[in-house]
């Protein structure tokens, strides 16, 4: 299937995620476009003078959704038919567990496909092994999900892992 690989960069990921995306993963699947909002997580927190929370999840909207909507809108304006394939899993959170594999998104004005929505972490690791590419090192360090480091939805166990692996992020 003709497609573009896109990484929504919040500026808040672990350095090994960037290394992985630009190195082993890109070597295996091809170039990955990195899209960033006009701001990053740290600047956004400072400008709002508060951390995002489960109730005030402004970070996802501003750092991921809005830039992706603009990206898809440009593709549609250029005459492309788009499907937004999103690599999230239901095991990554209660809200994600409610999502289906396919939905129409008015916000993106296209179909949203979540091909991994019912995958387990073991499924993620297995497909990497089947295709001869090591998983992101954070998975191998026992991270249950990848993304912002830390995510506002991180469990206490994930915060503990971040404190052990990357104490400057907790500071």
C-alpha positions as a Markdown table, in Angstrom:
| # | Residue | x | y | z |
|---|---|---|---|---|
| 1 | Unk | 0.0 | 0.0 | 0.0 |
| 2 | Unk | 1.4 | 3.4 | -1.0 |
| 3 | Unk | 1.9 | 5.3 | 2.2 |
| 4 | Unk | 3.9 | 7.9 | 4.1 |
| 5 | Unk | 5.4 | 7.1 | 7.5 |
| 6 | Unk | 5.0 | 10.0 | 9.9 |
| 7 | Unk | 6.2 | 10.6 | 13.5 |
| 8 | Unk | 4.4 | 13.3 | 15.5 |
| 9 | Unk | 7.3 | 14.8 | 17.5 |
| 10 | Unk | 6.3 | 16.5 | 20.7 |
| 11 | Unk | 9.9 | 17.4 | 21.6 |
| 12 | Unk | 9.3 | 15.3 | 24.7 |
| 13 | Unk | 10.5 | 11.8 | 23.6 |
| 14 | Unk | 13.4 | 9.9 | 25.0 |
| 15 | Unk | 16.6 | 10.4 | 23.0 |
| 16 | Unk | 16.7 | 6.7 | 22.1 |
| 17 | Unk | 13.3 | 7.0 | 20.4 |
| 18 | Unk | 14.8 | 9.6 | 18.0 |
| 19 | Unk | 17.9 | 7.4 | 17.4 |
| 20 | Unk | 15.7 | 4.4 | 16.8 |
| 21 | Unk | 13.4 | 6.2 | 14.3 |
| 22 | Unk | 16.2 | 7.7 | 12.4 |
| 23 | Unk | 18.4 | 4.6 | 12.5 |
| 24 | Unk | 17.2 | 1.0 | 12.6 |
| 25 | Unk | 13.5 | 1.6 | 11.9 |
| 26 | Unk | 14.1 | 3.9 | 9.0 |
| 27 | Unk | 16.7 | 1.6 | 7.6 |
| 28 | Unk | 14.1 | -1.2 | 7.6 |
| 29 | Unk | 10.9 | 0.5 | 6.5 |
| 30 | Unk | 12.1 | 3.7 | 4.7 |
| 31 | Unk | 12.2 | 7.4 | 5.6 |
| 32 | Unk | 10.0 | 8.6 | 8.4 |
| 33 | Unk | 8.7 | 12.2 | 8.2 |
| 34 | Unk | 9.0 | 14.0 | 11.5 |
| 35 | Unk | 6.3 | 16.6 | 12.1 |
| 36 | Unk | 6.4 | 19.1 | 14.9 |
| 37 | Unk | 4.0 | 21.8 | 16.1 |
| 38 | Unk | 5.3 | 25.3 | 16.3 |
| 39 | Unk | 6.0 | 24.7 | 20.0 |
| 40 | Unk | 7.2 | 21.8 | 22.0 |
| 41 | Unk | 6.1 | 20.2 | 25.3 |
| 42 | Unk | 8.3 | 22.2 | 27.6 |
| 43 | Unk | 7.5 | 25.5 | 26.0 |
| 44 | Unk | 3.8 | 24.7 | 26.0 |
| 45 | Unk | 3.9 | 23.8 | 29.8 |
| 46 | Unk | 5.7 | 27.1 | 30.5 |
| 47 | Unk | 3.3 | 29.2 | 28.4 |
| 48 | Unk | 0.2 | 27.6 | 30.1 |
| 49 | Unk | 1.9 | 27.7 | 33.5 |
| 50 | Unk | 0.7 | 24.2 | 34.3 |
| 51 | Unk | 1.3 | 20.6 | 33.4 |
| 52 | Unk | -1.2 | 18.8 | 31.3 |
| 53 | Unk | -3.4 | 16.3 | 33.1 |
| 54 | Unk | -5.8 | 13.5 | 32.4 |
| 55 | Unk | -8.6 | 16.2 | 32.5 |
| 56 | Unk | -6.6 | 18.9 | 30.7 |
| 57 | Unk | -4.9 | 17.0 | 27.9 |
| 58 | Unk | -4.1 | 20.0 | 25.9 |
| 59 | Unk | -0.7 | 18.5 | 24.9 |
| 60 | Unk | -2.1 | 15.9 | 22.6 |
| 61 | Unk | -4.4 | 18.4 | 20.9 |
| 62 | Unk | -1.7 | 21.1 | 20.3 |
| 63 | Unk | 1.4 | 18.9 | 19.7 |
| 64 | Unk | -0.1 | 16.0 | 17.7 |
| 65 | Unk | -3.7 | 16.5 | 16.5 |
| 66 | Unk | -3.5 | 20.0 | 15.1 |
| 67 | Unk | -0.2 | 19.5 | 13.3 |
| 68 | Unk | -1.5 | 16.2 | 11.8 |
| 69 | Unk | -4.7 | 17.8 | 10.7 |
| 70 | Unk | -2.7 | 20.5 | 8.9 |
| 71 | Unk | -0.5 | 17.8 | 7.3 |
| 72 | Unk | -3.5 | 15.8 | 6.1 |
| 73 | Unk | -5.3 | 18.9 | 4.9 |
| 74 | Unk | -2.3 | 19.8 | 2.7 |
| 75 | Unk | -2.2 | 16.3 | 1.2 |
| 76 | Unk | -6.0 | 16.5 | 0.5 |
| 77 | Unk | -5.5 | 19.9 | -1.1 |
| 78 | Unk | -2.9 | 18.4 | -3.3 |
| 79 | Unk | -5.4 | 15.9 | -4.6 |
| 80 | Unk | -4.5 | 12.9 | -2.4 |
| 81 | Unk | -7.0 | 10.5 | -0.9 |
| 82 | Unk | -6.0 | 9.9 | 2.7 |
| 83 | Unk | -6.4 | 7.4 | 5.4 |
| 84 | Unk | -4.9 | 8.2 | 8.8 |
| 85 | Unk | -3.3 | 5.0 | 10.0 |
| 86 | Unk | -2.5 | 5.3 | 13.7 |
| 87 | Unk | -0.2 | 3.0 | 15.6 |
| 88 | Unk | -1.9 | 2.9 | 19.0 |
| 89 | Unk | -3.0 | -0.1 | 21.1 |
| 90 | Unk | -6.0 | -0.6 | 23.3 |
| 91 | Unk | -3.7 | -1.8 | 26.1 |
| 92 | Unk | -2.1 | 1.7 | 26.3 |
| 93 | Unk | -5.1 | 3.2 | 28.1 |
| 94 | Unk | -8.8 | 3.1 | 29.0 |
| 95 | Unk | -9.8 | 5.6 | 26.3 |
| 96 | Unk | -7.9 | 3.7 | 23.6 |
| 97 | Unk | -9.5 | 0.5 | 24.7 |
| 98 | Unk | -12.9 | 1.9 | 23.6 |
| 99 | Unk | -11.7 | 2.7 | 20.1 |
| 100 | Unk | -12.5 | 0.5 | 17.0 |
| 101 | Unk | -10.2 | -0.4 | 14.2 |
| 102 | Unk | -11.9 | 2.0 | 11.8 |
| 103 | Unk | -13.7 | 5.3 | 12.3 |
| 104 | Unk | -14.5 | 8.4 | 10.3 |
| 105 | Unk | -12.9 | 11.5 | 11.7 |
| 106 | Unk | -14.5 | 14.9 | 11.0 |
| 107 | Unk | -11.5 | 16.6 | 12.5 |
| 108 | Unk | -9.1 | 14.9 | 10.0 |
| 109 | Unk | -11.8 | 14.7 | 7.3 |
| 110 | Unk | -10.8 | 11.1 | 6.5 |
| 111 | Unk | -11.0 | 7.6 | 7.7 |
| 112 | Unk | -8.8 | 6.7 | 10.7 |
| 113 | Unk | -7.4 | 3.2 | 10.7 |
| 114 | Unk | -5.9 | 1.7 | 13.9 |
| 115 | Unk | -4.3 | -1.6 | 12.6 |
| 116 | Unk | -2.6 | -2.3 | 15.9 |
| 117 | Unk | -5.5 | -1.5 | 18.2 |
| 118 | Unk | -6.0 | -5.1 | 19.5 |
| 119 | Unk | -2.3 | -6.0 | 19.5 |
| 120 | Unk | -0.5 | -6.9 | 22.7 |
| 121 | Unk | 3.0 | -5.8 | 23.6 |
| 122 | Unk | 4.1 | -9.3 | 22.8 |
| 123 | Unk | 2.6 | -8.9 | 19.3 |
| 124 | Unk | 4.6 | -5.7 | 18.8 |
| 125 | Unk | 7.8 | -7.4 | 19.9 |
| 126 | Unk | 7.1 | -10.5 | 17.8 |
| 127 | Unk | 6.6 | -8.5 | 14.5 |
| 128 | Unk | 10.0 | -6.8 | 15.1 |
| 129 | Unk | 11.7 | -10.2 | 15.5 |
| 130 | Unk | 9.9 | -11.6 | 12.4 |
| 131 | Unk | 11.2 | -8.8 | 10.4 |
| 132 | Unk | 14.7 | -8.7 | 11.7 |
| 133 | Unk | 14.6 | -5.4 | 13.5 |
| 134 | Unk | 15.2 | -4.8 | 17.2 |
| 135 | Unk | 12.3 | -3.1 | 19.0 |
| 136 | Unk | 12.8 | 0.4 | 20.4 |
| 137 | Unk | 15.2 | 0.0 | 23.3 |
| 138 | Unk | 12.6 | 1.4 | 25.7 |
| 139 | Unk | 10.4 | -1.6 | 25.1 |
| 140 | Unk | 13.4 | -3.8 | 26.0 |
| 141 | Unk | 13.8 | -1.8 | 29.2 |
| 142 | Unk | 10.2 | -2.7 | 30.1 |
| 143 | Unk | 8.3 | 0.3 | 28.9 |
| 144 | Unk | 4.7 | -0.8 | 28.2 |
| 145 | Unk | 4.1 | 2.1 | 25.7 |
| 146 | Unk | 6.1 | 4.7 | 23.9 |
| 147 | Unk | 5.5 | 8.3 | 23.3 |
| 148 | Unk | 6.1 | 11.3 | 25.5 |
| 149 | Unk | 8.7 | 10.7 | 28.2 |
| 150 | Unk | 6.9 | 10.9 | 30.6 |
| 151 | Unk | 3.3 | 10.9 | 29.3 |
| 152 | Unk | 0.7 | 12.6 | 31.5 |
| 153 | Unk | -1.1 | 9.2 | 31.4 |
| 154 | Unk | 1.9 | 7.3 | 32.7 |
| 155 | Unk | 1.3 | 4.8 | 35.5 |
| 156 | Unk | 3.3 | 5.0 | 38.7 |
| 157 | Unk | 5.4 | 2.0 | 37.4 |
| 158 | Unk | 6.2 | 3.9 | 34.2 |
| 159 | Unk | 7.2 | 7.0 | 36.2 |
| 160 | Unk | 9.4 | 4.7 | 38.3 |
| 161 | Unk | 11.0 | 3.3 | 35.1 |
| 162 | Unk | 11.6 | 6.8 | 33.8 |
| 163 | Unk | 13.2 | 7.8 | 37.2 |
| 164 | Unk | 15.5 | 4.8 | 37.0 |
| 165 | Unk | 16.4 | 5.2 | 33.3 |
| 166 | Unk | 16.3 | 8.9 | 32.8 |
| 167 | Unk | 16.3 | 10.8 | 36.1 |
| 168 | Unk | 16.9 | 14.2 | 34.5 |
| 169 | Unk | 13.4 | 14.0 | 32.9 |
| 170 | Unk | 11.8 | 13.6 | 36.4 |
| 171 | Unk | 13.8 | 16.7 | 37.6 |
